Amino acid sequence: MPSTRARRRWAWVLALVLAALALAVPFTVARRQEPTPSGRSVDVRLRDFEVRQDAAVVPAGTVSFRILNQGPTSHELIVVRTDRAPDKLPLQRDGLTVNEEAPGIELLDEVEGLDIDDRQTLVLDLAAGNYVLYCNLEGHYLGGMHAAFTVR
Amino acid sequence: MPRSPSADVVTASANQRAAGGRSGIGRLVPRLPILGDLRLGRRLGWVIPVLIVLVAAIVGYNARAIAQQRGSALVVYTAARQRALVERYTKDVLVVVDGFKADPKESGEAMRQPVNVLLDGGSVRAPQGDGSRVEIPPARDWRVRRKLEQDRRLIDALIRTGDRLLEGGRDDPRYDDDVTRLRVLSAQLSSVSNDAVQEITQQTEASLSRLVRIEIALGLLSALAALGLGLLLRRAGAEQAAQFRSLVNNSSDLITVLAPDGTIAYQSPSVQRVLGRRAADLAGTALGDLVHPEDQHDVSMSLTTLAEAAPGATANFGCRLQHKDGSWRHVESICTNLADDPRVNGLVLNIRDVTEQAALRKSIGDLLHNLARRSQGLVDRQLELIDELERKEADPDRLDELFRMDHLATRMRRNVENLIVLSGVDQRRRWSASVPLRDVVEAAVAEVEDYSRVQVAGVHDLALAGQAASDVAHLLAELVENATSFSSPTTRVDVSGGPAGNGYVLEIEDHGIGMSDDELDEANRRLAEPLAADVAVSRMMGFHVVGRLAARHGIRVQLRQRWFGGVTALVLLPAALLGSTGEHPAMAPPVPAGVKVSPEPLLLADTTKSGWQPRARLPLRRHAGPAPNRGGDTDAQPD
């Protein structure tokens, strides 16, 4: 039979553990796991108001866009396949944003809500063709946030 | 009117026997925790959950209240307002360019002002839809500052473009480009403003979230602390209860709780050691069943008085309790009235076994008695010899010396008799016939060395019961001796008497220096409650002897301070001991009307009728009258 002193010690240990859990649990933050890049990687940097990538032409296949928003404001990145010039994409009625459902525009994928210094990877299986990368927040496209991209 | 515990002892005992032992034990069980257990554990049983619920409710409420504030606070209204200002500015510029009247500068300033304030370290109170205002803190976070700075750059660019349009008008060749730029900047500004406000909102949310987490953590810690505190209190209570149980169980004293009906409601287990009985067996039984028949009256009186006394009053009494083997154990009890305490609801008796002390006291008493008896025999023989010499002696001088020897021997005999009294052995010489009270007073005076200073006057012709005569004479002699010893040899000691409502009072007055109030209280206490023979008794032996002698016959003795110095000793003889001369005391009224009072000081006691042999003779007074009859009649022999 354990002595009173031993039971008291265990009671204190248990109380400390519970206290530690009580403090630790609310501050625990689940970390988002980023997908592992695969295929050809293309670094894309977004800033007010321009899009720059380190390669304008890549071979067909899987392309991993490693996106970094350098700010200073939030952006998004949309990838469309089109033969139009990057600055000649059709606009919505408001005249401020690109109409992604217009003929000649094939929306492939997009990454939204990129805050300052956010990094995300967008993996696409791209066939040969012409593509445009742009930010479609109000005025951003018209402000120059677009870039041509070619897959051969 | 409170019920007397002792009054119901017998009936409760009978009822208990009729109901059977188990029912008594069954009744006792709920009462046992009164003394054995603290109710702390049971209280904590509901206090702790209530505390936890309260803490959880507080934390939950705070979290909910804070959550309601966040999110909706900034984004909706502030972003919409900024967008509206941008659109208004753009529209106003175009309206003015088209020739209409508007004030775009006002909108421009309205756009710029909050941004500048936040970047300059100020705070902005942003109105909300429900009329309340939410304070936007200064921009300290680097993300917020970068976005607000971009916002300000765009505002500046927008206003510059607007100013150019306002200056150039439609005729300016850059008009179309500037209008487009104005619209693009307007859109960018809306987007960036929205982004900045969202960032501020996120920062606010993060701050509030931290507060919520801290509150939750504090709440959990509070709950844990409360739980720990509760456990500690419970443990402390349990340890205290265990300690108390151990003390009660292992104490040599008995702790007994008497219920209002006089039955034992609680009995500590130590009764097994003292009386050889199990505590559970005594539950519900009457205390009177254990008390010696000779002590039952005193115990009953003590308990009755205490039960009717104020709550918290105490009383002491001694008695004998019967052991399981049939023997009797002497005990002393300190009893406290806790009838008003709902946790006790009865009288608490702390009983100590003093059997060994009683046996020791008895053996000391026996020793004293044996030694005193031997001395008494020798002194008696000495007195007889002196008496014989006195009868034969004719020379007055030698006779005077013999009388002095006679007197000293008489004092020695009284000292020896004091020892016999203190030994506790009742070996009095008793006379069946009554004795004149004046004879008794006279004999007492004769035992005192300075009897010549004593003036006896005003003692009525009353008869004193024969069985008390010797003790009363002894008692009076001690008081008179005390009066002569503690007063100047030149002063007189007066002995007088007078009727009282319930008896007859003899007064012994001295003219000495008196006693202090403390001394007087102590002496009266000794007179009222004489102690057993011990060292303290030896210091004030006279008062102890007087107290014991008085207690034998229900006589009350009290000392009082005299107004003009000295002390008066009052001796109240109860009516039961008194009667007219020649009558049986018990049959006579206490103080008959018109009793004869001696007009002159008494000089000699006439004992011829009673045949009572005084404890001392009056040697010097032989010269003044006939010698007292020391031969005694046949009916005057001790019983």
Interface residues (C-beta under 8 A of the other chain):
Chain A: A11 A15 L18 A19 A22 L23 P26 F27 D48 F49 G71 P72 T73 S74 G95 L96 D115 I116 L137 E138 G139 H140 L142 G143
Chain B: R143 R146 K147 E149 Q150 T180 R183 V184 L185 S186 A187 Q188 L189 S190 S191 V192 D195 A196 Q198 E199 V212 R213 I214 I216 A217 L220 L221 L224 G228 L231
